[in-house]
């Protein structure tokens, strides 16, 4: 069977059945592609509807804008907090962080361990020792300066124990 259209296209010797089968195959492939694209579009619509549920486009845009502003505010606060923490760490270097306390009986006839040696040190082991001796005739308090964990004056046994206790912390 000769076709004038096929002859005009230069395919006059081709069998029209083969041409129809080829076109049917291409049509079937296009139909499958359309179905796949339709399914993907349906999934995309569902995701979009979940994303914009209960909002119109303008309010969603405002919502996203406010989230960006909140993010900038949070970043600013985080930076302020970092600076404040640095200042606090710097101040903490000079505060007493280490404590040693030894209670003892200064005299054999006294009981209740009313005498004590108290050591207060900062981060660099600078500070002081306070020694309070309680006796029958009164209470006497002495202090000695500590620099880098060392005292220039001689320390009593209880003062040494309190200093060691503080330096171990």
Backbone torsions as a table, in degrees:
resi	resn	phi	psi	omega
1	UNK	NA	122.6	-179.4
2	UNK	-95.3	138.6	179.5
3	UNK	-118.6	130.9	-179.9
4	UNK	-63.5	-37.3	-178.4
5	UNK	-65.6	-44.6	179.6
6	UNK	-65.9	-36.2	178.1
7	UNK	-65.1	-43.2	179.6
8	UNK	-64.3	-29.8	179.0
9	UNK	-85.3	-3.8	179.1
10	UNK	86.3	17.4	-179.5
11	UNK	-120.7	37.2	-176.2
12	UNK	-65.6	-24.8	-178.8
13	UNK	-87.9	-6.2	-179.0
14	UNK	-77.0	149.0	177.4
15	UNK	-81.1	131.7	-177.5
16	UNK	-65.1	-27.7	178.0
17	UNK	-65.4	-40.9	178.7
18	UNK	-66.5	-41.2	178.9
19	UNK	-62.1	-43.2	-179.8
20	UNK	-65.5	-41.9	178.2
21	UNK	-63.4	-42.3	178.9
22	UNK	-62.7	-44.0	179.0
23	UNK	-66.0	-35.8	177.7
24	UNK	-65.7	-39.6	177.3
25	UNK	-63.1	-44.8	178.2
26	UNK	-63.4	-41.0	179.0
27	UNK	-63.3	-39.9	179.3
28	UNK	-65.1	-43.2	177.9
29	UNK	-62.4	-43.4	178.5
30	UNK	-64.1	-36.6	177.4
31	UNK	-63.8	-42.3	177.9
32	UNK	-63.8	-43.9	178.2
33	UNK	-60.2	-42.1	178.3
34	UNK	-62.4	-42.0	179.5
35	UNK	-63.8	-45.3	179.2
36	UNK	-61.1	-45.7	179.7
37	UNK	-64.3	-35.7	177.8
38	UNK	-64.8	-42.2	177.9
39	UNK	-63.8	-45.4	179.0
40	UNK	-62.3	-41.1	178.0
41	UNK	-63.5	-39.7	178.2
42	UNK	-62.5	-44.2	177.2
43	UNK	-61.6	-41.9	-179.9
44	UNK	-64.6	-39.9	177.9
45	UNK	-63.3	-42.2	178.5
46	UNK	-61.6	-44.3	178.5
47	UNK	-63.5	-41.2	178.7
48	UNK	-64.4	-43.3	179.5
49	UNK	-63.6	-39.7	176.2
50	UNK	-64.5	-39.6	-179.1
51	UNK	-65.7	-41.9	-174.8
52	UNK	-106.1	22.3	-176.4
53	UNK	-60.0	126.0	175.9
54	UNK	76.4	8.8	-178.4
55	UNK	-133.6	150.8	172.3
56	UNK	-93.3	174.3	-176.0
57	UNK	-60.8	-40.0	-177.6
58	UNK	-69.1	-42.3	-179.8
59	UNK	-68.1	-32.8	176.6
60	UNK	-65.9	-40.1	177.6
61	UNK	-63.3	-41.6	177.3
62	UNK	-64.2	-40.2	179.2
63	UNK	-60.4	-46.0	179.2
64	UNK	-65.1	-40.3	177.0
65	UNK	-61.7	-42.0	179.4
66	UNK	-67.3	-33.1	176.0
67	UNK	-64.6	-39.5	176.7
68	UNK	-64.4	-41.0	178.3
69	UNK	-64.5	-41.8	177.4
70	UNK	-62.0	-40.8	179.0
71	UNK	-61.2	-43.2	178.4
72	UNK	-63.6	-40.5	179.0
73	UNK	-64.4	-43.0	179.4
74	UNK	-63.1	-41.5	177.6
75	UNK	-61.8	-41.6	178.9
76	UNK	-62.8	-45.5	178.6
77	UNK	-63.4	-38.9	179.0
78	UNK	-63.2	-41.5	178.4
79	UNK	-66.1	-40.9	176.6
80	UNK	-61.9	-42.6	178.3
81	UNK	-62.8	-40.0	177.9
82	UNK	-59.9	-44.9	179.6
83	UNK	-63.6	-43.9	179.7
84	UNK	-62.5	-39.7	179.7
85	UNK	-65.3	-40.5	176.8
86	UNK	-60.3	-43.4	178.4
87	UNK	-62.2	-44.2	179.5
88	UNK	-62.7	-42.3	177.8
89	UNK	-61.2	-40.6	179.2
90	UNK	-63.5	-42.6	179.2
91	UNK	-68.9	-34.1	-178.7
92	UNK	-65.1	-24.6	178.8
93	UNK	-58.4	-31.3	-175.0
94	UNK	-101.0	6.4	178.2
95	UNK	-97.3	156.5	179.2
96	UNK	-75.4	121.0	-176.7
97	UNK	-118.6	-19.2	-176.2
98	UNK	-117.6	132.6	-176.4
99	UNK	-131.1	136.8	172.5
100	UNK	-132.3	130.0	-178.8
101	UNK	-135.0	123.9	175.9
102	UNK	-123.1	122.8	175.4
103	UNK	-101.5	142.1	-176.7
104	UNK	-155.8	167.8	172.7
105	UNK	-96.1	116.1	-178.5
106	UNK	-71.8	-31.7	-178.1
107	UNK	-127.6	146.8	-175.1
108	UNK	-62.3	-36.8	-176.6
109	UNK	-77.4	-12.6	180.0
110	UNK	-90.4	145.3	177.0
111	UNK	-124.1	175.3	173.9
112	UNK	88.2	1.2	179.7
113	UNK	47.3	62.0	-178.7
114	UNK	-87.6	-14.3	177.2
115	UNK	-88.6	153.7	179.5
116	UNK	-154.6	158.7	170.1
117	UNK	-122.0	123.9	-178.3
118	UNK	-119.6	126.9	177.8
119	UNK	-116.6	129.9	175.3
120	UNK	-122.9	123.2	-177.9
121	UNK	-128.9	150.5	173.9
122	UNK	-91.3	-169.4	-177.0
123	UNK	-61.3	-31.5	-177.4
124	UNK	-95.6	16.6	179.5
125	UNK	62.4	32.6	172.1
126	UNK	-101.8	141.7	179.4
127	UNK	167.7	-138.2	-177.7
128	UNK	-157.0	163.8	172.7
129	UNK	-118.4	134.1	174.8
130	UNK	-112.2	126.0	178.6
131	UNK	-117.2	121.3	179.1
132	UNK	-114.6	119.2	-178.7
133	UNK	-107.6	120.6	-178.8
134	UNK	-104.8	123.0	179.1
135	UNK	-130.9	-177.8	-179.0
136	UNK	-70.0	-28.8	-177.5
137	UNK	-95.8	1.8	176.7
138	UNK	149.8	-173.4	-179.4
139	UNK	-123.5	130.5	-178.1
140	UNK	-121.4	135.5	-177.6
141	UNK	-121.8	134.4	179.7
142	UNK	-128.9	149.8	175.0
143	UNK	-130.6	147.9	179.0
144	UNK	-136.6	139.2	-177.9
145	UNK	-82.0	140.4	177.3
146	UNK	-117.8	127.6	175.8
147	UNK	-126.2	122.7	-179.1
148	UNK	54.2	36.5	176.1
149	UNK	81.2	7.1	-177.3
150	UNK	-124.4	137.8	176.6
151	UNK	-108.0	134.2	-179.9
152	UNK	-76.2	-17.5	178.4
153	UNK	-99.6	153.7	178.7
154	UNK	-65.4	142.3	-179.5
155	UNK	-108.0	143.4	173.7
156	UNK	-76.6	171.1	-177.6
157	UNK	-58.0	-45.8	-178.7
158	UNK	-66.6	-37.6	178.1
159	UNK	-65.0	-40.1	177.7
160	UNK	-63.9	-43.0	179.2
161	UNK	-62.5	-44.3	179.9
162	UNK	-64.2	-40.4	178.6
163	UNK	-63.8	-46.0	178.2
164	UNK	-61.3	-40.4	179.3
165	UNK	-61.8	-43.3	-179.5
166	UNK	-68.2	-38.6	-176.0
167	UNK	-73.6	-19.2	179.3
168	UNK	-80.1	-9.3	-177.7
169	UNK	-89.9	NA	NA
